[in-house]
Amino acid sequence: MTILRSALFMLWFALDTALIAIFCLPALVLPRRASAWVGRTWSALTLLGLKLCAGLDYEVRGTPPKGGILVASKHMTMWDTLALYLLLDDPAMVLKRELLRVPFYGWYLWGAGSIAIDREGHASALRKMSQAARKVISEGRPVLIFPEGTRKKPGAEPDYKSGVAGLYGQMDVACVPVALNSGLFWTGRGGFLKKQGRITVEFLPAIPAGLKRAEFMAQLKGRIEDATARLLSEGQTRLAKQGA
């Protein structure tokens, strides 16, 4: 049944993605908020498809932050970007520049005002990223970053990059860590399998602005990894009870 439900969702995903990508093209020549609306609509439809076709829903713990703030999240699956884009108030997502080259998907990311980084650019890349992020913060919008830079399987050794610390230090704003357990439910080769159940995403207490680099990184990693381990344990217990 998991394979059948997953296949039904993939059909839903392909259709809603194609329709939105094509029919919303005029948004790319309109102000940024038009592309942001397209992103939210696509995310909402995709999560609805997960619930209706695959029986996969989610719950939110804690309160999504408002205003100009840095949000640093664990990253396991594509689900994370969809859900957080909906849960946060018009965020600017930090992502690798290569994604902007993906037809349609990258175009809308660019149109929505995402912050693209060149991971080989080092100091110059950080300066550009910080400049773009400060503009977003000045507009009263959150900046969303995945501090490990890529998706990690549940239980994989964490690998936090220095970019999040540089951004935190240069923007002088608080940082809200986010933990989740999506990797237990969005699985399989290429993320094809979608297990029935409920993903949990948790907004943790904010780390105040102004901490030294080492202290900030220690707090960020400790809070996210501790909470993620707890959510993974809870999710594994749920899956075991339902025989998944």
N, C-alpha and C positions, 0 to 999 in steps of 0.2 A: 504493500500500500504506500510505503514511503516513496518508492520510485514513481508510482503513478501520480501521487500528489505533487511530487517534484516536477514531473513532466508537465502537468497541468499548469503549474505556476510558471514554468519556463515559456509556455505558450502565451499566457497572460502577459508576462514580462516583455516578450518579443513584440506583441501587438501594441501594448500601451507605449512602449518606447518608440516604435516606428511611427505611430500616429502623432505623438507629441513632438518628436524630432522634426517631422515634416511640416505639420500644420502650424507649429509655433515659430517657424523660421522668421517671420516678421519681427518677433521680439528682439532679435539680434541687432536691429537698427534703431530700436527704441531705448529709452533710458534704462539704466542698470536694473531697476526694480522689475522690469518686464521679464528679463531673463531669470531673475531670482524667483519670480512667481512661477515660471515654467519649472524650475528646479524643485520647488515645493510641491507643485501639482504632481510631477512625475514621481517624487518620493512618496507622496501620500497614496497614489494609485498603486505603486509597487508594494507598499506595506499592506494595503487592502488586499491585493492579490495573494500575498503570503498568508494572510488570515483566512481568506475564503477558499483558496485552492490547496494550501499545504497545512492548514490548521496551526500556523505559527504566528503567535501574537507576541506582545511585549508588555512589560510593566516598567514604570519609572519610579525610582526612589530618590529622595532629595528633591530640591527645587532647581530647575534650570535657571541659570543666572540671567539677569537683564543688564543692558547697558554695555559700556565699553570695558571689556574684561578679557583676559586670556583664558581659554578653555583648553586643557590638555587631556586627551583621551587615549585609553588603550585601543588598539586597532587589531581586530581579528578577521573581519569579513567586510564585504561591500555593505552589509546591513548597517554598519556603524555610521557610514557617511550619509546614508539615506535618513536614518532616524535622527541623528544629531542635527542635520540640516533643518528638519521639521521642528525639533524640540527647542532649538535656540532661536533667538529673535534676529533673523536676517544676518546670519554669520558670514564672515569672510573666511574661507577655508584655505589653509596653507597646503600646497600640493606640489609635486614635482612637475617641472616645466613640460616634460614629455607628454603629460596627459592633455595638454592644450592642443596637441597635434592630432588627437583622435577625432575623426569626423563626427559632427553633430555634438557628441558628448563634450569634447573639448571646446567647441565653439560656445556652448551654453555656459561652461565653467568660466570661460573668459568673459562672456557677457555679464555674468552675475558678479564679477569683481573678485574672483578668487585670487589669492596671492601665490604666484608661481615662483619657485626657487630653482636655481641651478645648483645641484648638489656638488658640483666640481668648482663652484665659484668661490668658495671659502669666505674670506673677509668681505669681498665685494658683494657676494650673494647675501650675506647677513645684513649689510647696510641697506641694500635694496629691499629686502624683506621687512626690515624694521621700519623703513620709511613708509612702505605701503601699509604696514600694520598700524602705525601711529595715525595715519589718515583715517583708517577704519574706526579706531578707538575714538578719535575726535568727533566722529559722526554718531557716537553712542551705540556702536554695534560691537558684538563680540568677535574675537579672532579665535578660530578653531585650529588646533594643531595636533598631529599625532606624533608624539615625541620620539617614538622608535623609528619613524620614517617609513615603515612598511608594515604589512600584516604579519601577525604572529599567531601560530597555532596555540591552542590552549596548553598551558604547561611548558611552553618553550622558554628557553633562557631569555630574560629581558635584555634589551640592548638600547638604552636611552641615548639619543644623540645630543650633542652640545647645543644644537640650534635653538632648542626651547629655552635653555638658560640664557643665551644671548638675547633672545627676543624678550624674555621676562625682564632682564636687566635694563635693556635700552628703553622699554616702554614704561617702566616704573608703574605697573598696575598689578592688582591681585591676580592669582591664577587659580582656577577651579579644576581640580583633577576629576576625571571620569573613569569609572570602572564598568566592565560589562562582561557578559559570558556568551556572546553571539556565536563564537566558534564551536560551541557544543551542538548547535542546531543547524547552522549553515555549513555543511561539510561535503566531503567527497571530492573527487577529481574535478577541479575547476569550480568547486562550490556548488555542484549540481544538486546534491541531496539536501532537502530541507526537512528536518525532523519536526514532528508535531510537538507543540509545547509552548513555552513562554520564555522569551529572552528577557533578561533583566539588565537595565542600564541604571547606574547609580551616580548621581552628582554628589561629590564629597565636599566637606567644608573647604572654604577657600584658603589658599596659602597667601598670607599678606604680602604686599609689595615691600621691596627694600631689603630682602634677605641676601646674604652673601651667596655667591654662585654654588659653592659646595653644599651649603645648608639647604638651599632651594632644591637642588637636584636630589639630595637625600630624602627630603620630605616628599617631593613629587613621586619618586620611584617607590618609596615605602608605602605611601597611601594608596597609590594605584595598584601595586602588586598585592598588598595585603587584602584589599577589598576585592580584587579580581579573583584571588584564590578562594575567598569565601563564596563569591557568586558562582564560581565553577563547581565548588563542592555542592552547593544547593542545587544547581542545575543537573549535576550528575545523579543526585538522589532522586530528583523528579523523573529523569529519564529511566532510571532503574525501576521505579515504581510502575511506569507505564510500559515497561518491557521494550524500550527503544534501543 
